[in-house]
């Protein structure tokens, strides 16, 4: 009997794992860009960056900067998300959000040696928010063993939020008139929160034969993580051509004062679910656990960037590419192995650490960008950019669990720079969109059956669209306007 219970429980947990144990990686390395000018040029500035965002894009370029302070570069973003048939035929998922967060701030410092320069920055490396709450009701024969039809109620709620802040200190050296080198030391802090709840309920419509079956799975986790990253940059100024090369190290997890840890809670239950099994006790079960202080790990891969910029009399044309290496599967949260099935005193031999675990991985990615800066007159310049943002999620890695963020993004941006004697003011818009067709449904509430835990068979009829628009505002103050 114990063997049968173990098999049944494992099948049930795996079946409901789809929405609740998601991939921790947000899957887009180029979702954000940094600094107003660099953002509006699509991030195609590895070779020609000429403001404080060089601390991130190419620290070698810091050697050629004048002393400046970027007081702010804020991002105001509205986004929309839709998955047609995501929860079954004709049952869509919809979400929208409006966000405001600081994008980039930084400055530079000169030394007595004119070839040596330092820079400092604070930036939002990653920001992600997606939330939906859907409910579907229908009259359906969800429990064939009971005469008549039942009233089915299916709910799915999802919240995924991440915010990662980086601080960096760069040191650059002008080796010659044509060549410079730089290194940025980065320390990062990430907070991520995830919560998903899936519920299926079937209630008989005959009061004289009242029966209720419920299947529920709820998972919630959050973690804090600290890391260190190093970026090495090289730049060649071969007027009118500039060439930039960067190498960004894989992140190294650090745990100051034991603060890199997470919390996880999960409850999975079945009540009165008659699946036609021989053992009537199988129609009810409860698995639950909660752990705090779980060590956390979050990784960024090795990446290599290459940039080119060609300068004409009033025009700069730029290109950038960055390759991100793959990440093998790893556990973001590795909880203790202990019993989760209740009563635990009876099932104490069924200990597991998979019930609360949270995993991640990434496929290799190559992103491309092109940018344009066109001087209109002495006071105005036009900025434009295009870039890809390829998804790093490996859909072949089915053992990790389905991820809700699997589409590629494409960005286009347009803005202007107003040049004053001692400052630059930059304003522009960035628009992105993503489309994915014939995806597998996240859930299926269209034909729920007791044998499938009040869900229907998944099919590839889901179509995903996501889009967003951002307002970017930046201000750069020149401490020495005569050298601007």
KEFIFI-156542 format. One record per residue (C-alpha): residue number from 1; residue in one letter; z, y, x. Coordinates in steps of 0.05 Angstrom, whole numbers, plus 32768, in hexadecimal, padded with zeros to 4 digits. Each point is the difference from the previous one (the first is absolute). Layout:
N
+-----+----+------+------+------+
|   i | aa |    z |    y |    x |
+-----+----+------+------+------+
| NUM |  A |    Z |    Y |    X |
...
+-----+----+------+------+------+
This chain:
484
+-----+----+------+------+------+
|   i | aa |    z |    y |    x |
+-----+----+------+------+------+
|   1 |  X | 8000 | 8000 | 8000 |
|   2 |  X | 8012 | 8030 | 8038 |
|   3 |  X | 7FBB | 7FF5 | 801F |
|   4 |  X | 7FDF | 8010 | 7FBD |
|   5 |  X | 802A | 803F | 7FF9 |
|   6 |  X | 7FED | 8017 | 8047 |
|   7 |  X | 7FB6 | 7FF6 | 7FF2 |
|   8 |  X | 8002 | 8022 | 7FBD |
|   9 |  X | 8029 | 803B | 8019 |
|  10 |  X | 7FD1 | 800B | 803C |
|  11 |  X | 7FC3 | 8000 | 7FD3 |
|  12 |  X | 8020 | 8031 | 7FD0 |
|  13 |  X | 8015 | 8030 | 8038 |
|  14 |  X | 7FBD | 7FFE | 8021 |
|  15 |  X | 7FDD | 800D | 7FBE |
|  16 |  X | 8028 | 803E | 7FF3 |
|  17 |  X | 7FFC | 8018 | 8048 |
|  18 |  X | 7FBE | 8024 | 7FF5 |
|  19 |  X | 801A | 8044 | 7FEE |
|  20 |  X | 8046 | 7FFE | 801B |
|  21 |  X | 7FF8 | 7FEF | 804A |
|  22 |  X | 7FCA | 8031 | 8016 |
|  23 |  X | 7FE3 | 800F | 8044 |
|  24 |  X | 802A | 8035 | 8023 |
|  25 |  X | 7FC6 | 8020 | 8024 |
|  26 |  X | 7FE1 | 8038 | 7FD8 |
|  27 |  X | 7FBD | 7FEB | 801C |
|  28 |  X | 7FE2 | 8044 | 800F |
|  29 |  X | 8008 | 801E | 8046 |
|  30 |  X | 7FD6 | 803E | 7FF2 |
|  31 |  X | 801A | 8012 | 7FBB |
|  32 |  X | 801E | 8040 | 801D |
|  33 |  X | 7FE8 | 8031 | 8035 |
|  34 |  X | 802B | 8033 | 8025 |
|  35 |  X | 7FF9 | 804A | 800A |
|  36 |  X | 7FD6 | 802A | 7FD1 |
|  37 |  X | 7FC2 | 8008 | 802C |
|  38 |  X | 8000 | 7FB7 | 8016 |
|  39 |  X | 800A | 7FE8 | 7FB9 |
|  40 |  X | 7FC6 | 8028 | 7FE5 |
|  41 |  X | 7FD3 | 7FE6 | 8037 |
|  42 |  X | 8010 | 7FBA | 7FEA |
|  43 |  X | 8029 | 7FF0 | 803D |
|  44 |  X | 7FC2 | 8002 | 802C |
|  45 |  X | 8024 | 8027 | 8036 |
|  46 |  X | 8012 | 7FCE | 8036 |
|  47 |  X | 7FD1 | 8025 | 802F |
|  48 |  X | 8003 | 8047 | 7FE7 |
|  49 |  X | 8045 | 800C | 7FE3 |
|  50 |  X | 8016 | 8047 | 8011 |
|  51 |  X | 8043 | 8008 | 7FDD |
|  52 |  X | 8044 | 7FE0 | 8000 |
|  53 |  X | 7FE8 | 7FC2 | 7FDC |
|  54 |  X | 7FE6 | 7FEB | 8045 |
|  55 |  X | 8047 | 7FE5 | 800C |
|  56 |  X | 7FED | 7FC9 | 7FCF |
|  57 |  X | 7FB4 | 7FFB | 8006 |
|  58 |  X | 7FF8 | 8006 | 804B |
|  59 |  X | 8039 | 8017 | 802C |
|  60 |  X | 7FD0 | 800F | 8039 |
|  61 |  X | 7FE6 | 803C | 7FD8 |
|  62 |  X | 8046 | 801F | 8001 |
|  63 |  X | 7FF1 | 8016 | 8048 |
|  64 |  X | 7FCC | 8031 | 7FE7 |
|  65 |  X | 8027 | 801F | 7FC6 |
|  66 |  X | 801B | 8046 | 7FFD |
|  67 |  X | 8049 | 8007 | 7FED |
|  68 |  X | 8004 | 7FF9 | 7FB4 |
|  69 |  X | 802D | 7FEC | 7FC8 |
|  70 |  X | 7FE4 | 7FDC | 7FC2 |
|  71 |  X | 8034 | 8017 | 7FCE |
|  72 |  X | 7FE7 | 7FD2 | 7FC8 |
|  73 |  X | 7FC7 | 7FD7 | 7FE6 |
|  74 |  X | 8015 | 7FE9 | 7FBB |
|  75 |  X | 7FDD | 7FCC | 7FD5 |
|  76 |  X | 7FFD | 8005 | 7FB4 |
|  77 |  X | 7FE1 | 7FC1 | 7FE3 |
|  78 |  X | 7FEF | 7FE7 | 7FBB |
|  79 |  X | 7FE8 | 7FB8 | 7FF9 |
|  80 |  X | 7FE8 | 7FD1 | 7FCA |
|  81 |  X | 7FFE | 7FB4 | 7FFF |
|  82 |  X | 7FE1 | 7FCE | 7FCF |
|  83 |  X | 7FF5 | 7FB5 | 7FFF |
|  84 |  X | 7FD4 | 7FEB | 7FC7 |
|  85 |  X | 8014 | 7FBC | 7FE4 |
|  86 |  X | 8038 | 7FFF | 8034 |
|  87 |  X | 8031 | 7FDD | 7FD0 |
|  88 |  X | 7FCD | 7FDA | 7FD7 |
|  89 |  X | 7FC0 | 800B | 7FD9 |
|  90 |  X | 8003 | 8047 | 7FE5 |
|  91 |  X | 8046 | 800C | 801D |
|  92 |  X | 7FFB | 8036 | 8034 |
|  93 |  X | 8030 | 801D | 8034 |
|  94 |  X | 8004 | 804C | 8005 |
|  95 |  X | 8028 | 802E | 802E |
|  96 |  X | 8000 | 8048 | 8017 |
|  97 |  X | 802B | 802A | 802D |
|  98 |  X | 8009 | 8045 | 801E |
|  99 |  X | 8020 | 8007 | 8045 |
| 100 |  X | 8013 | 8037 | 8031 |
| 101 |  X | 8016 | 7FF1 | 8046 |
| 102 |  X | 7FFD | 8021 | 8045 |
| 103 |  X | 7FC5 | 7FE7 | 8028 |
| 104 |  X | 8007 | 801B | 8047 |
| 105 |  X | 8027 | 8033 | 8029 |
| 106 |  X | 7FFE | 8009 | 804B |
| 107 |  X | 7FFC | 802E | 803C |
| 108 |  X | 7FF1 | 8003 | 804B |
| 109 |  X | 8027 | 8015 | 803E |
| 110 |  X | 7FE4 | 801A | 8042 |
| 111 |  X | 801D | 7FF6 | 8046 |
| 112 |  X | 7FFB | 8026 | 8041 |
| 113 |  X | 7FCB | 7FCE | 8015 |
| 114 |  X | 7FC3 | 8016 | 7FD5 |
| 115 |  X | 7FE3 | 7FBA | 8001 |
| 116 |  X | 803D | 7FE2 | 7FDE |
| 117 |  X | 8010 | 8009 | 7FB6 |
| 118 |  X | 802E | 7FE0 | 7FCC |
| 119 |  X | 7FFC | 7FFB | 7FB5 |
| 120 |  X | 802F | 7FEB | 7FC7 |
| 121 |  X | 7FF2 | 7FEB | 7FB9 |
| 122 |  X | 801E | 7FE8 | 7FBF |
| 123 |  X | 7FD0 | 7FDD | 7FCF |
| 124 |  X | 7FFD | 7FD4 | 7FC4 |
| 125 |  X | 7FDC | 7FC3 | 801C |
| 126 |  X | 7FFE | 7FDA | 7FBF |
| 127 |  X | 800D | 8011 | 7FB8 |
| 128 |  X | 7FF3 | 7FCF | 7FC7 |
| 129 |  X | 8013 | 8000 | 7FB6 |
| 130 |  X | 7FE6 | 7FD3 | 7FC9 |
| 131 |  X | 8022 | 7FF2 | 7FBE |
| 132 |  X | 7FED | 7FE1 | 7FBE |
| 133 |  X | 8024 | 7FE4 | 7FC3 |
| 134 |  X | 7FD6 | 7FD8 | 7FCF |
| 135 |  X | 8010 | 7FD9 | 7FC0 |
| 136 |  X | 7FD5 | 7FD2 | 7FD6 |
| 137 |  X | 800F | 7FE1 | 7FBC |
| 138 |  X | 7FD8 | 7FCE | 7FD9 |
| 139 |  X | 8007 | 7FC7 | 7FCE |
| 140 |  X | 7FEC | 7FC0 | 8022 |
| 141 |  X | 8011 | 7FB5 | 8001 |
| 142 |  X | 8024 | 8005 | 8043 |
| 143 |  X | 802B | 7FC2 | 7FF3 |
| 144 |  X | 7FD2 | 7FCA | 7FE3 |
| 145 |  X | 803A | 7FCF | 7FF5 |
| 146 |  X | 801C | 802E | 7FCB |
| 147 |  X | 7FDB | 8006 | 7FBE |
| 148 |  X | 7FDF | 8043 | 7FF3 |
| 149 |  X | 7FF5 | 803C | 802C |
| 150 |  X | 8030 | 802A | 8029 |
| 151 |  X | 8007 | 804A | 800D |
| 152 |  X | 7FF4 | 8009 | 804A |
| 153 |  X | 8019 | 803C | 8028 |
| 154 |  X | 7FEC | 8007 | 8049 |
| 155 |  X | 8017 | 8038 | 802E |
| 156 |  X | 7FEF | 8011 | 8048 |
| 157 |  X | 801E | 8039 | 8027 |
| 158 |  X | 7FF2 | 8011 | 8049 |
| 159 |  X | 8019 | 8035 | 8030 |
| 160 |  X | 7FEC | 8006 | 8049 |
| 161 |  X | 8015 | 803B | 8029 |
| 162 |  X | 8000 | 800E | 804B |
| 163 |  X | 800D | 803D | 802B |
| 164 |  X | 7FFB | 7FFE | 804C |
| 165 |  X | 8011 | 803B | 802D |
| 166 |  X | 7FEC | 8006 | 8049 |
| 167 |  X | 801B | 802F | 8035 |
| 168 |  X | 7FDA | 8005 | 8041 |
| 169 |  X | 8003 | 8020 | 8044 |
| 170 |  X | 7FC0 | 8005 | 8029 |
| 171 |  X | 7FF4 | 8010 | 8049 |
| 172 |  X | 7FBA | 8011 | 8018 |
| 173 |  X | 7FE1 | 800F | 8044 |
| 174 |  X | 7FBE | 8023 | 800F |
| 175 |  X | 7FE6 | 7FD6 | 803A |
| 176 |  X | 7FC1 | 802A | 8008 |
| 177 |  X | 7FD5 | 8031 | 7FDA |
| 178 |  X | 7FDE | 7FC5 | 7FDE |
| 179 |  X | 8037 | 7FCC | 7FF9 |
| 180 |  X | 8046 | 7FFD | 7FE3 |
| 181 |  X | 8032 | 7FCA | 7FF0 |
| 182 |  X | 803D | 7FFD | 7FD2 |
| 183 |  X | 8036 | 7FD3 | 7FE3 |
| 184 |  X | 8027 | 8007 | 7FC0 |
| 185 |  X | 8042 | 7FDE | 7FF4 |
| 186 |  X | 800C | 7FF4 | 7FB6 |
| 187 |  X | 803D | 7FEB | 7FDA |
| 188 |  X | 7FF7 | 7FEC | 7FB7 |
| 189 |  X | 802C | 7FF5 | 7FC4 |
| 190 |  X | 7FE7 | 7FDB | 7FC2 |
| 191 |  X | 8020 | 7FF8 | 7FBC |
| 192 |  X | 7FDE | 7FD1 | 7FCF |
| 193 |  X | 8014 | 7FEB | 7FBA |
| 194 |  X | 7FE0 | 7FCB | 7FD5 |
| 195 |  X | 8010 | 7FE7 | 7FBA |
| 196 |  X | 7FDA | 7FD2 | 7FD0 |
| 197 |  X | 8014 | 7FE0 | 7FBF |
| 198 |  X | 7FD7 | 7FCF | 7FD7 |
| 199 |  X | 8018 | 7FE7 | 7FBC |
| 200 |  X | 7FE2 | 7FD2 | 7FCC |
| 201 |  X | 8021 | 7FF4 | 7FBD |
| 202 |  X | 7FE9 | 7FD5 | 7FC6 |
| 203 |  X | 8023 | 8004 | 7FBD |
| 204 |  X | 7FF1 | 7FD6 | 7FC3 |
| 205 |  X | 7FE9 | 8024 | 7FC2 |
| 206 |  X | 8022 | 7FCE | 7FD1 |
| 207 |  X | 8048 | 8016 | 7FF5 |
| 208 |  X | 8014 | 7FBA | 7FE7 |
| 209 |  X | 7FE8 | 7FE3 | 8042 |
| 210 |  X | 8015 | 8037 | 802F |
| 211 |  X | 7FF3 | 7FF4 | 804A |
| 212 |  X | 7FFC | 802F | 803C |
| 213 |  X | 7FE5 | 7FEF | 8045 |
| 214 |  X | 8007 | 8030 | 803A |
| 215 |  X | 7FE6 | 8000 | 8047 |
| 216 |  X | 8016 | 8039 | 802E |
| 217 |  X | 7FFA | 8011 | 8049 |
| 218 |  X | 801B | 803F | 8020 |
| 219 |  X | 7FFD | 8012 | 8049 |
| 220 |  X | 8019 | 803F | 8022 |
| 221 |  X | 8005 | 8011 | 8049 |
| 222 |  X | 8006 | 803C | 802E |
| 223 |  X | 8005 | 8008 | 804B |
| 224 |  X | 8009 | 8033 | 8037 |
| 225 |  X | 7FDC | 7FF5 | 8042 |
| 226 |  X | 7FFD | 8025 | 8042 |
| 227 |  X | 7FC9 | 7FF7 | 8033 |
| 228 |  X | 7FE2 | 801C | 8040 |
| 229 |  X | 7FB5 | 800A | 800E |
| 230 |  X | 7FDB | 801B | 803D |
| 231 |  X | 7FBB | 8021 | 7FFF |
| 232 |  X | 7FD8 | 800A | 8040 |
| 233 |  X | 7FC6 | 8031 | 7FFE |
| 234 |  X | 7FC6 | 8014 | 802C |
| 235 |  X | 7FCE | 8039 | 7FF6 |
| 236 |  X | 7FC0 | 8014 | 8025 |
| 237 |  X | 7FE5 | 8046 | 7FF5 |
| 238 |  X | 7FB6 | 7FFB | 8013 |
| 239 |  X | 7FE9 | 803F | 7FDC |
| 240 |  X | 7FE1 | 8000 | 7FCD |
| 241 |  X | 8018 | 7FB8 | 7FF8 |
| 242 |  X | 8049 | 7FEA | 7FFC |
| 243 |  X | 8017 | 7FB8 | 8003 |
| 244 |  X | 8045 | 7FE6 | 7FEC |
| 245 |  X | 8020 | 7FBC | 8008 |
| 246 |  X | 8044 | 7FEA | 7FE6 |
| 247 |  X | 8029 | 7FC0 | 8005 |
| 248 |  X | 803B | 7FF8 | 7FD0 |
| 249 |  X | 8032 | 7FCB | 8010 |
| 250 |  X | 8019 | 7FCD | 7FCE |
| 251 |  X | 8041 | 8019 | 7FE2 |
| 252 |  X | 8042 | 7FE8 | 801C |
| 253 |  X | 8038 | 7FF7 | 7FCE |
| 254 |  X | 8042 | 801F | 8013 |
| 255 |  X | 8043 | 7FFA | 7FDE |
| 256 |  X | 802D | 803C | 800F |
| 257 |  X | 8047 | 7FF4 | 7FE8 |
| 258 |  X | 7FE7 | 7FC5 | 7FD6 |
| 259 |  X | 7FDA | 802E | 7FD1 |
| 260 |  X | 7FBF | 7FD8 | 7FFE |
| 261 |  X | 8012 | 7FD5 | 7FC5 |
| 262 |  X | 7FF0 | 7FF2 | 7FB8 |
| 263 |  X | 801A | 7FEA | 7FBD |
| 264 |  X | 7FE2 | 7FCE | 7FD0 |
| 265 |  X | 8011 | 7FE7 | 7FBA |
| 266 |  X | 7FDB | 7FCE | 7FD5 |
| 267 |  X | 800C | 7FDB | 7FBF |
| 268 |  X | 7FD1 | 7FCC | 7FE3 |
| 269 |  X | 8011 | 7FDE | 7FBE |
| 270 |  X | 7FE2 | 7FD3 | 7FCB |
| 271 |  X | 801F | 7FF8 | 7FBA |
| 272 |  X | 7FEA | 7FCD | 7FCC |
| 273 |  X | 7FBC | 7FF5 | 801F |
| 274 |  X | 7FE8 | 7FBD | 7FE5 |
| 275 |  X | 7FC9 | 7FEC | 8032 |
| 276 |  X | 7FFC | 7FB8 | 7FE6 |
| 277 |  X | 8029 | 7FE5 | 803A |
| 278 |  X | 8029 | 7FC0 | 7FFA |
| 279 |  X | 8041 | 8021 | 8016 |
| 280 |  X | 8017 | 8030 | 7FC9 |
| 281 |  X | 802E | 8023 | 8031 |
| 282 |  X | 7FC3 | 801D | 8022 |
| 283 |  X | 7FF6 | 8031 | 7FC7 |
| 284 |  X | 8037 | 802D | 801C |
| 285 |  X | 8010 | 8017 | 8046 |
| 286 |  X | 8019 | 803C | 8026 |
| 287 |  X | 7FF3 | 8012 | 8049 |
| 288 |  X | 801F | 803F | 801B |
| 289 |  X | 8015 | 801F | 8043 |
| 290 |  X | 8010 | 8042 | 801F |
| 291 |  X | 8009 | 8010 | 804A |
| 292 |  X | 800E | 8040 | 8026 |
| 293 |  X | 7FFB | 8011 | 804A |
| 294 |  X | 7FC2 | 7FD5 | 800B |
| 295 |  X | 7FDF | 8011 | 8043 |
| 296 |  X | 7FBD | 8023 | 7FF5 |
| 297 |  X | 7FBF | 7FFE | 8028 |
| 298 |  X | 7FC3 | 802B | 7FF4 |
| 299 |  X | 7FC3 | 8000 | 802D |
| 300 |  X | 7FC4 | 802B | 8012 |
| 301 |  X | 7FC9 | 7FDE | 8029 |
| 302 |  X | 7FDF | 8014 | 8040 |
| 303 |  X | 7FC8 | 8032 | 7FF3 |
| 304 |  X | 7FC9 | 8020 | 8029 |
| 305 |  X | 7FDD | 8041 | 7FED |
| 306 |  X | 7FC0 | 8020 | 8019 |
| 307 |  X | 7FE7 | 8046 | 7FF0 |
| 308 |  X | 7FC3 | 802B | 800E |
| 309 |  X | 7FF5 | 804A | 7FF2 |
| 310 |  X | 7FC1 | 8028 | 800C |
| 311 |  X | 8005 | 804C | 7FFF |
| 312 |  X | 7FC7 | 802F | 7FF0 |
| 313 |  X | 8003 | 804C | 7FFC |
| 314 |  X | 8026 | 8002 | 7FBE |
| 315 |  X | 8003 | 7FB7 | 7FED |
| 316 |  X | 802B | 7FC5 | 8015 |
| 317 |  X | 7FEB | 7FBA | 7FEC |
| 318 |  X | 8034 | 7FC9 | 800A |
| 319 |  X | 8005 | 7FB4 | 7FFB |
| 320 |  X | 803C | 7FD2 | 8006 |
| 321 |  X | 800D | 7FB5 | 7FFB |
| 322 |  X | 8041 | 7FDA | 8004 |
| 323 |  X | 8009 | 7FB5 | 8005 |
| 324 |  X | 8042 | 7FE1 | 7FE9 |
| 325 |  X | 8010 | 7FBA | 8018 |
| 326 |  X | 8018 | 7FCA | 7FD1 |
| 327 |  X | 8049 | 7FEE | 7FF2 |
| 328 |  X | 8015 | 7FB8 | 7FF7 |
| 329 |  X | 802D | 7FF1 | 7FC5 |
| 330 |  X | 8048 | 8015 | 800C |
| 331 |  X | 803F | 8008 | 7FD6 |
| 332 |  X | 8013 | 8048 | 7FF0 |
| 333 |  X | 8041 | 7FE6 | 7FE3 |
| 334 |  X | 801E | 7FBE | 8017 |
| 335 |  X | 803B | 7FF0 | 7FD3 |
| 336 |  X | 8033 | 7FCA | 800A |
| 337 |  X | 7FF1 | 7FBB | 7FE5 |
| 338 |  X | 802F | 7FEF | 7FC7 |
| 339 |  X | 8000 | 7FE2 | 7FBA |
| 340 |  X | 7FDE | 8029 | 7FC9 |
| 341 |  X | 7FFE | 7FCF | 7FC6 |
| 342 |  X | 803C | 8005 | 7FD0 |
| 343 |  X | 8031 | 7FE1 | 7FFB |
| 344 |  X | 7FFF | 8003 | 804C |
| 345 |  X | 803A | 7FD0 | 8007 |
| 346 |  X | 7FD3 | 7FC9 | 7FE3 |
| 347 |  X | 7FC0 | 8014 | 8024 |
| 348 |  X | 801F | 8016 | 8042 |
| 349 |  X | 7FD0 | 7FD2 | 8026 |
| 350 |  X | 7FC4 | 8029 | 7FE7 |
| 351 |  X | 800B | 803B | 8030 |
| 352 |  X | 7FC5 | 802C | 8012 |
| 353 |  X | 7FEF | 8041 | 8021 |
| 354 |  X | 7FBC | 8008 | 7FDF |
| 355 |  X | 801C | 8018 | 7FBE |
| 356 |  X | 800F | 8046 | 801C |
| 357 |  X | 7FD1 | 8003 | 803C |
| 358 |  X | 7FCB | 8037 | 8006 |
| 359 |  X | 7FC3 | 7FF5 | 802C |
| 360 |  X | 7FC6 | 8028 | 801D |
| 361 |  X | 7FC1 | 7FF7 | 8028 |
| 362 |  X | 7FBF | 8026 | 800E |
| 363 |  X | 7FB7 | 7FF2 | 800F |
| 364 |  X | 7FDB | 8027 | 8036 |
| 365 |  X | 7FE4 | 8043 | 7FE8 |
| 366 |  X | 7FCB | 8030 | 8019 |
| 367 |  X | 8001 | 8046 | 7FE1 |
| 368 |  X | 7FCA | 8036 | 800B |
| 369 |  X | 7FFF | 804B | 7FF5 |
| 370 |  X | 7FD0 | 803B | 8007 |
| 371 |  X | 8014 | 8049 | 7FFF |
| 372 |  X | 7FE1 | 8045 | 8001 |
| 373 |  X | 8019 | 8045 | 8013 |
| 374 |  X | 7FD1 | 8039 | 7FF0 |
| 375 |  X | 8011 | 8047 | 8014 |
| 376 |  X | 7FEA | 8030 | 7FC8 |
| 377 |  X | 8015 | 8040 | 8024 |
| 378 |  X | 8038 | 8018 | 802D |
| 379 |  X | 8034 | 7FF8 | 7FC9 |
| 380 |  X | 7FE9 | 7FC2 | 7FDA |
| 381 |  X | 7FEE | 7FB8 | 8011 |
| 382 |  X | 7FEC | 7FC6 | 7FD3 |
| 383 |  X | 801D | 7FBA | 8009 |
| 384 |  X | 7FE5 | 7FBE | 7FE3 |
| 385 |  X | 800D | 7FB6 | 800B |
| 386 |  X | 7FF1 | 7FB9 | 7FEA |
| 387 |  X | 8028 | 7FC2 | 8012 |
| 388 |  X | 800B | 7FB8 | 7FEE |
| 389 |  X | 8044 | 7FE0 | 7FF5 |
| 390 |  X | 7FF4 | 7FB5 | 8002 |
| 391 |  X | 8036 | 7FD3 | 7FE2 |
| 392 |  X | 8023 | 7FD3 | 8031 |
| 393 |  X | 8019 | 7FCC | 7FCE |
| 394 |  X | 7FE9 | 7FBA | 8010 |
| 395 |  X | 7FF1 | 7FE1 | 7FBC |
| 396 |  X | 7FF7 | 7FBC | 8020 |
| 397 |  X | 804A | 7FFE | 8011 |
| 398 |  X | 8013 | 7FE5 | 7FBC |
| 399 |  X | 8042 | 7FE5 | 801A |
| 400 |  X | 801B | 8046 | 8006 |
| 401 |  X | 7FF7 | 8012 | 7FB6 |
| 402 |  X | 7FCE | 802D | 7FDE |
| 403 |  X | 8001 | 804A | 8012 |
| 404 |  X | 7FF1 | 8035 | 7FCD |
| 405 |  X | 7FDF | 802E | 8034 |
| 406 |  X | 7FC0 | 7FDE | 8015 |
| 407 |  X | 7FC8 | 8034 | 7FF8 |
| 408 |  X | 7FDE | 802C | 8034 |
| 409 |  X | 8004 | 804C | 7FFB |
| 410 |  X | 7FCC | 8036 | 8010 |
| 411 |  X | 8014 | 8048 | 800D |
| 412 |  X | 7FD9 | 8041 | 7FFF |
| 413 |  X | 801E | 8044 | 8010 |
| 414 |  X | 7FEB | 8049 | 7FFF |
| 415 |  X | 8026 | 8040 | 8014 |
| 416 |  X | 8000 | 8043 | 8023 |
| 417 |  X | 8027 | 8020 | 8039 |
| 418 |  X | 8011 | 804A | 7FFE |
| 419 |  X | 8008 | 801A | 8047 |
| 420 |  X | 8031 | 803A | 800B |
| 421 |  X | 8014 | 8020 | 8041 |
| 422 |  X | 803F | 7FD6 | 800A |
| 423 |  X | 7FF7 | 7FC7 | 7FCE |
| 424 |  X | 7FD2 | 7FD1 | 7FDB |
| 425 |  X | 8007 | 7FF0 | 7FB6 |
| 426 |  X | 7FDE | 7FC1 | 7FE9 |
| 427 |  X | 7FF4 | 7FEA | 7FB7 |
| 428 |  X | 7FD7 | 7FC6 | 7FE5 |
| 429 |  X | 7FFA | 7FC3 | 7FD4 |
| 430 |  X | 7FFC | 7FB6 | 800F |
| 431 |  X | 7FE5 | 7FCF | 7FCC |
| 432 |  X | 8003 | 7FB4 | 8006 |
| 433 |  X | 7FE9 | 7FC6 | 7FD6 |
| 434 |  X | 8002 | 7FB5 | 8002 |
| 435 |  X | 7FDC | 7FCB | 7FD6 |
| 436 |  X | 8006 | 7FB5 | 7FFF |
| 437 |  X | 7FDD | 7FD0 | 7FD0 |
| 438 |  X | 800B | 7FB9 | 7FE9 |
| 439 |  X | 8048 | 7FFD | 8019 |
| 440 |  X | 8031 | 7FCB | 7FEB |
| 441 |  X | 802E | 8017 | 7FC9 |
| 442 |  X | 8048 | 8010 | 8013 |
| 443 |  X | 8019 | 7FDD | 7FC1 |
| 444 |  X | 7FE2 | 7FE4 | 7FC0 |
| 445 |  X | 8024 | 8010 | 7FBF |
| 446 |  X | 7FC1 | 7FF4 | 7FD7 |
| 447 |  X | 800C | 7FB4 | 7FF5 |
| 448 |  X | 8049 | 7FF1 | 8012 |
| 449 |  X | 8016 | 7FB7 | 7FFC |
| 450 |  X | 8043 | 7FDF | 800B |
| 451 |  X | 7FE2 | 7FCF | 8032 |
| 452 |  X | 7FEC | 803C | 802B |
| 453 |  X | 8043 | 8024 | 7FF9 |
| 454 |  X | 7FE6 | 802D | 7FC9 |
| 455 |  X | 7FC4 | 8017 | 8028 |
| 456 |  X | 7FB6 | 7FEF | 7FFC |
| 457 |  X | 7FD1 | 7FE9 | 8037 |
| 458 |  X | 7FEA | 8038 | 802F |
| 459 |  X | 7FB6 | 8010 | 8006 |
| 460 |  X | 7FD5 | 8031 | 8028 |
| 461 |  X | 7FF1 | 8034 | 7FCB |
| 462 |  X | 802D | 8039 | 8018 |
| 463 |  X | 7FDE | 8040 | 8018 |
| 464 |  X | 8028 | 8033 | 8028 |
| 465 |  X | 7FF4 | 804A | 8007 |
| 466 |  X | 802D | 8032 | 8023 |
| 467 |  X | 7FF5 | 8049 | 8011 |
| 468 |  X | 8027 | 803D | 8015 |
| 469 |  X | 7FFA | 8048 | 8015 |
| 470 |  X | 802B | 8027 | 8032 |
| 471 |  X | 800B | 8049 | 800E |
| 472 |  X | 800C | 800C | 804A |
| 473 |  X | 801E | 8042 | 8018 |
| 474 |  X | 800E | 800E | 8049 |
| 475 |  X | 8018 | 803A | 802A |
| 476 |  X | 7FFD | 8006 | 804C |
| 477 |  X | 8022 | 8038 | 8026 |
| 478 |  X | 7FE9 | 8013 | 8046 |
| 479 |  X | 8039 | 8015 | 802D |
| 480 |  X | 7FCF | 801F | 8032 |
| 481 |  X | 7FC7 | 801D | 7FD7 |
| 482 |  X | 7FDB | 801B | 803C |
| 483 |  X | 7FF1 | 7FB8 | 8016 |
| 484 |  X | 7FEA | 7FE9 | 7FBA |
+-----+----+------+------+------+
